[in-house]
């Protein structure tokens, strides 16, 4: 028995046999078991065509205007599909499929809404169409056609059941993909914060922000509009498709970018190519767009612009929420980096004042006293005083000059190396403490002297370790630890990092070894930039030592190993 729904669809209970019911249940489970959206759609189309005996099947995902954004089909050869060009839109017979139930036709060419096939399209007769609903909204439409003898109401029942299963599977796949994107956005924000706070070049950080945002959002292009000269908002950097055409473009003062930055609220544009208010000509070559403010504490520092090609799926509100969060985190990192730079400048000015005081209070005063001594020699020599007495005064003056030179050298050395008065152990502990921000946890620092771990608070052993490592070598040890911790924070995504410093022996036969080990993602298959590790290798060669970067004995993570002789 069968009935037609008042919406024009067919609702059926045709007495499904046990074998057919088993096939249907297996098909439902098959469709609902996948968490990959393209896989769900492909499996749904194949199973629907197979169970109904349709030689042609497709699912068409449409936008609000009825234009196709995703089209998955089976039956039409790839060469013919490529020749047809774009997939069908919701026009003609396809626009008559109800949002609930099915459209069941013996011959679609006889339907009043039929408008003909595109050139090269294979002929089709019988037709069965049904909507796939996700959370009470139509997600897409299933098309089945050209079954010999026509589709039955039993086929309609099967399709309705499969469409319901597909709706659940699509919803699960969307939730899974959304969670994965959210995690990717969060990790991207952490990477940006780590880069900026570790002192990376600002231009490199901007390039990383654009590239990461483009990748995470599935955009074709990402651009950063930042305040520039004369108060203008200009695209300083772009990444992806047609990026060169965007760099240097000035954003109109009354345009979207200025509005987003000043108001602190992002916005979505369905298509820039169709918008009548786009005045930046290169941006008219794009379709969907997303604008997110780079803002923190009410201060706007720029705008993140994500773009997709014409005809691509539009950005949705969830995309905007995640992009706004990422942009805010990047903006906060920029502000913190600026604050740290200002603090460094203030510290530099304080250091200059200290140097000026030291020069005045020690070296200059001593030179002034030496000048007075020499003036005394000149006056006494003019009076004919004995040369022996004058010689003793001159020798004392020369000693004072030597002392002044030593003081000036000490001041200059302190200017070059503000850590000169700080022990190596203290500097290493400070590096481990500073790395906590980038890593999200405190790294472990292990110090060994002649293979014996140094306990905290054992100042005698600490002094011995400091005494064995000369000053220039200590500087390189600290630099290696700093670079190793920065690399772990930037790339490893680790849950633990251990730094081991081992000093063995003394003099030319002694060595200092640095090992930084993490349990993270390990080395990438390809590395485009090697400037940091190149510096570590150069430091090792300078001392006649070694450097390596590989996998630790545990087989997980990365092990940085650096060693140099003590003399």
SVG drawing of the C-alpha trace seen along z (x, -y; Angstrom):
<svg xmlns="http://www.w3.org/2000/svg" viewBox="-2 -78 119 90">
<polyline fill="none" stroke="black" stroke-width="0.4" points="0.0,0.0 1.2,-3.5 0.2,-7.1 1.2,-10.5 2.2,-13.2 0.4,-16.5 3.8,-18.0 4.0,-16.0 6.4,-13.3 5.7,-9.6 5.5,-8.0 5.4,-4.3 5.2,-1.0 5.4,1.6 6.0,4.6 9.8,4.8 11.1,8.4 13.5,9.6 16.4,9.8 15.7,6.3 15.3,5.0 18.7,6.4 20.2,4.8 18.6,1.5 19.9,1.7 23.4,2.5 23.3,-0.4 22.1,-2.8 25.0,-1.7 27.4,-2.0 26.3,-5.6 26.2,-6.6 29.6,-5.1 31.8,-7.7 33.0,-11.0 34.5,-12.4 32.0,-14.5 33.1,-13.8 33.2,-10.1 29.7,-10.3 28.3,-11.9 30.1,-9.5 28.9,-6.5 25.3,-7.8 25.1,-8.3 26.6,-4.9 24.4,-3.0 21.3,-4.8 21.9,-4.0 22.8,-0.4 19.7,0.4 17.3,-1.3 18.9,0.0 19.5,-3.4 22.4,-3.7 22.8,-7.4 22.9,-9.0 24.1,-12.3 23.8,-14.5 23.8,-18.3 24.5,-20.7 23.2,-24.1 23.7,-27.6 20.9,-30.0 20.6,-31.1 20.1,-27.6 23.6,-27.4 25.5,-24.1 28.5,-24.2 29.2,-20.5 28.2,-17.8 29.0,-14.1 27.8,-11.7 28.0,-8.2 27.2,-6.8 28.2,-9.6 31.8,-9.0 34.4,-11.4 35.1,-12.7 31.4,-13.6 31.2,-15.1 34.2,-17.3 32.7,-18.3 29.4,-19.4 31.3,-21.9 29.5,-23.2 27.0,-20.9 23.2,-21.6 21.6,-24.3 18.1,-24.2 16.2,-25.1 13.6,-23.3 12.5,-19.9 15.2,-19.9 13.6,-22.9 10.4,-21.0 11.8,-18.4 10.0,-18.9 11.8,-19.6 10.1,-16.5 9.1,-13.3 10.1,-12.6 9.5,-13.6 8.8,-10.4 8.5,-10.7 8.1,-8.0 9.7,-10.5 11.2,-13.7 11.2,-15.1 7.4,-15.1 7.3,-17.3 6.0,-20.8 9.1,-22.3 11.5,-20.4 13.8,-22.8 16.0,-20.4 19.4,-18.8 22.7,-20.6 24.6,-19.7 26.4,-16.3 24.2,-15.3 23.2,-11.6 19.5,-11.1 17.5,-10.2 13.9,-9.2 12.6,-8.0 13.5,-10.1 13.5,-10.0 14.5,-13.0 14.6,-13.5 15.9,-16.1 18.6,-15.4 17.9,-17.3 20.4,-18.2 19.0,-19.6 15.6,-20.4 17.3,-22.3 17.7,-21.1 21.4,-20.3 21.2,-18.9 19.2,-16.9 19.6,-13.3 19.0,-12.7 18.4,-9.1 17.5,-8.6 17.0,-6.3 16.1,-3.1 14.7,-0.6 11.0,-0.1 10.9,-3.2 11.2,-3.7 8.7,-2.2 7.3,-3.4 9.5,-0.8 12.5,-2.6 11.1,-5.8 10.8,-4.2 14.5,-3.1 15.6,-6.6 13.7,-8.3 15.4,-6.0 18.8,-6.5 18.3,-10.2 17.5,-10.3 20.6,-8.2 22.7,-10.5 21.3,-13.6 22.6,-12.1 25.9,-11.2 26.4,-14.6 25.6,-16.2 28.1,-14.0 30.7,-14.7 30.1,-18.4 30.5,-18.4 33.7,-16.3 35.1,-18.7 34.1,-21.7 35.9,-20.3 39.0,-19.6 39.0,-23.1 38.5,-24.6 41.5,-22.6 43.5,-23.7 42.6,-27.4 43.6,-27.2 46.9,-25.5 47.5,-28.2 46.9,-30.9 49.3,-29.4 52.0,-29.1 51.6,-32.8 51.8,-33.8 55.0,-31.7 56.6,-33.2 55.9,-36.8 57.0,-36.4 60.1,-34.5 61.3,-37.6 60.8,-36.4 61.0,-39.0 57.7,-40.8 57.4,-40.3 57.9,-36.5 55.2,-36.5 52.8,-38.4 53.5,-35.9 52.8,-33.0 49.5,-34.5 48.3,-34.9 49.4,-31.5 48.0,-29.7 44.7,-31.5 44.3,-30.6 45.1,-27.0 42.9,-26.5 39.9,-28.3 40.1,-26.6 40.4,-30.0 42.2,-30.6 43.7,-33.8 44.5,-35.5 45.4,-39.2 46.4,-41.5 45.3,-45.1 47.3,-47.2 47.5,-50.9 50.2,-52.7 51.4,-56.1 49.0,-59.1 46.5,-57.0 45.7,-54.8 44.7,-51.1 46.7,-49.2 47.1,-45.5 50.7,-44.9 50.8,-41.2 48.8,-38.6 49.2,-34.8 47.6,-32.5 45.8,-33.0 46.3,-36.5 48.2,-37.7 50.4,-40.1 47.4,-42.0 46.3,-42.7 49.5,-43.9 49.7,-47.7 45.9,-48.2 44.5,-51.1 41.2,-50.3 38.5,-53.0 37.9,-55.0 34.2,-54.2 34.7,-50.6 34.2,-47.2 37.8,-46.9 37.7,-50.2 34.3,-49.4 35.5,-46.0 38.6,-47.5 36.9,-50.5 33.8,-48.6 35.7,-45.4 33.1,-43.1 33.8,-40.8 31.5,-40.3 30.8,-37.9 30.3,-38.7 28.6,-36.1 30.4,-37.3 32.6,-40.3 32.2,-39.8 28.5,-40.4 28.8,-43.3 28.1,-46.8 30.1,-48.5 33.6,-47.0 36.0,-49.7 39.2,-47.8 39.3,-46.4 41.5,-43.3 39.0,-42.1 36.2,-41.9 37.9,-38.8 36.9,-36.9 33.6,-35.4 33.0,-34.7 34.9,-36.9 35.5,-37.0 36.7,-40.1 38.0,-39.6 39.3,-42.5 42.8,-42.2 41.8,-43.8 42.6,-43.6 41.3,-45.6 39.5,-47.9 42.5,-48.7 42.4,-47.8 45.7,-46.9 44.5,-45.7 42.1,-43.4 42.4,-39.7 40.7,-39.2 40.0,-35.7 38.9,-35.2 37.6,-32.3 37.3,-32.1 34.1,-32.8 31.7,-29.9 33.2,-28.5 31.1,-27.7 30.6,-30.8 32.0,-31.2 29.6,-30.4 29.1,-32.1 31.2,-29.4 34.1,-30.3 33.7,-33.9 33.7,-33.1 36.9,-31.0 38.7,-33.6 37.8,-36.4 39.2,-34.4 42.4,-33.7 42.7,-37.3 42.2,-38.6 44.9,-36.2 47.3,-37.3 46.6,-41.0 47.2,-40.4 50.5,-38.7 51.5,-41.8 50.6,-44.2 52.6,-42.1 55.5,-42.0 55.3,-45.8 55.2,-46.2 58.2,-44.0 60.0,-46.0 59.2,-49.2 60.5,-47.6 63.7,-46.6 64.1,-50.2 63.5,-51.5 66.1,-49.0 68.6,-50.1 68.1,-53.8 68.6,-52.8 71.7,-50.9 73.1,-53.9 72.5,-56.1 74.3,-53.5 77.2,-53.4 77.4,-57.2 77.4,-57.2 80.1,-54.5 82.3,-56.4 81.9,-59.6 82.3,-58.1 85.2,-55.8 87.1,-56.2 86.6,-60.0 87.3,-60.9 90.4,-58.8 91.6,-60.4 90.9,-63.8 93.0,-62.9 95.7,-61.7 95.6,-65.0 96.1,-66.9 99.1,-64.7 100.6,-65.5 99.9,-69.2 101.8,-69.0 104.8,-67.4 104.7,-70.2 104.8,-72.9 107.5,-71.2 109.6,-70.6 109.3,-74.3 110.8,-75.1 113.6,-72.6 112.5,-69.9 114.6,-66.7 113.8,-64.3 113.6,-61.3 110.6,-62.8 109.0,-63.7 109.5,-60.1 107.6,-58.6 104.6,-61.0 104.7,-60.1 104.7,-56.4 101.8,-56.8 99.9,-58.7 100.6,-55.9 99.3,-53.3 96.1,-55.4 95.8,-55.5 96.2,-51.7 93.5,-51.5 91.1,-53.7 91.7,-51.7 90.8,-48.5 87.6,-50.1 86.6,-51.3 87.2,-47.8 85.0,-46.4 82.2,-48.8 82.4,-48.1 82.4,-44.4 79.3,-44.7 77.6,-46.7 78.3,-43.8 77.3,-41.1 74.8,-42.2 75.0,-38.6 78.7,-38.8 78.2,-39.1 75.5,-36.3 76.5,-32.7 76.0,-30.1 73.7,-28.1 71.5,-31.1 71.3,-32.1 70.2,-28.5 67.5,-28.5 66.3,-31.9 66.0,-30.5 64.0,-27.5 61.7,-29.8 61.2,-32.1 60.3,-29.1 57.3,-28.3 55.1,-30.9 55.8,-29.5 55.6,-25.8 52.6,-26.1 54.5,-24.2 57.8,-24.4 60.7,-22.4 62.9,-20.1 66.5,-21.4 69.1,-18.8 72.7,-19.8 75.4,-17.2 79.0,-17.7 81.3,-14.7 78.1,-12.6 76.8,-13.5 73.5,-15.5 73.8,-18.8 71.2,-19.2 69.4,-22.6 71.1,-24.9 74.5,-23.2 76.4,-26.5 79.9,-24.9 79.2,-22.5 77.5,-25.2 80.6,-27.4 82.7,-24.5 80.6,-24.0 80.7,-27.8 84.5,-27.8 85.0,-25.0 83.1,-26.7 84.8,-29.8 82.8,-33.0 82.5,-32.8 81.6,-29.1 79.0,-29.8 77.4,-32.4 77.0,-29.7 75.6,-27.1 72.9,-29.6 72.2,-30.4 71.8,-26.7 69.4,-26.1 67.4,-29.2 67.1,-28.1 66.3,-24.5 63.5,-25.6 62.1,-28.0 62.1,-25.3 60.2,-22.9 57.7,-25.6 57.2,-26.6 57.1,-23.2 57.0,-20.2 53.5,-20.5 55.1,-18.5 53.8,-17.7 57.2,-17.6 60.7,-19.0 63.9,-18.1 67.2,-20.2 70.3,-18.4 73.7,-20.1 76.6,-17.8 80.2,-19.1 82.8,-16.4 86.5,-16.9 88.5,-20.1 90.7,-21.9 91.3,-20.6 90.1,-17.1 86.9,-18.2 83.5,-18.7 80.2,-20.5 77.2,-18.8 73.7,-20.3 70.7,-18.0 67.1,-19.3 64.6,-16.5 60.8,-16.7 58.0,-14.1 56.3,-16.1 55.5,-15.6 59.1,-15.0 61.0,-16.4 59.0,-17.5 59.5,-15.6 60.7,-18.8 62.2,-21.9 62.2,-25.1 64.1,-27.2 67.2,-26.2 68.6,-29.5 68.2,-28.6 69.8,-25.1 72.4,-26.5 73.5,-28.9 73.7,-26.1 76.0,-24.1 78.1,-27.2 78.5,-27.7 79.6,-24.1 82.2,-24.4 83.6,-27.6 84.6,-25.6 85.6,-22.4 82.5,-20.7 79.5,-18.8 75.8,-19.4 73.0,-17.0 69.2,-17.1 67.4,-13.7 65.1,-11.3 65.7,-10.4 66.1,-6.7 62.5,-6.6 61.5,-6.9 59.1,-9.8 59.8,-13.5 63.1,-15.3 66.5,-15.3 68.9,-18.3 72.5,-17.5 75.3,-20.0 78.8,-19.5 82.1,-21.4 85.4,-21.0 86.0,-23.2 89.3,-24.6"/>
</svg>
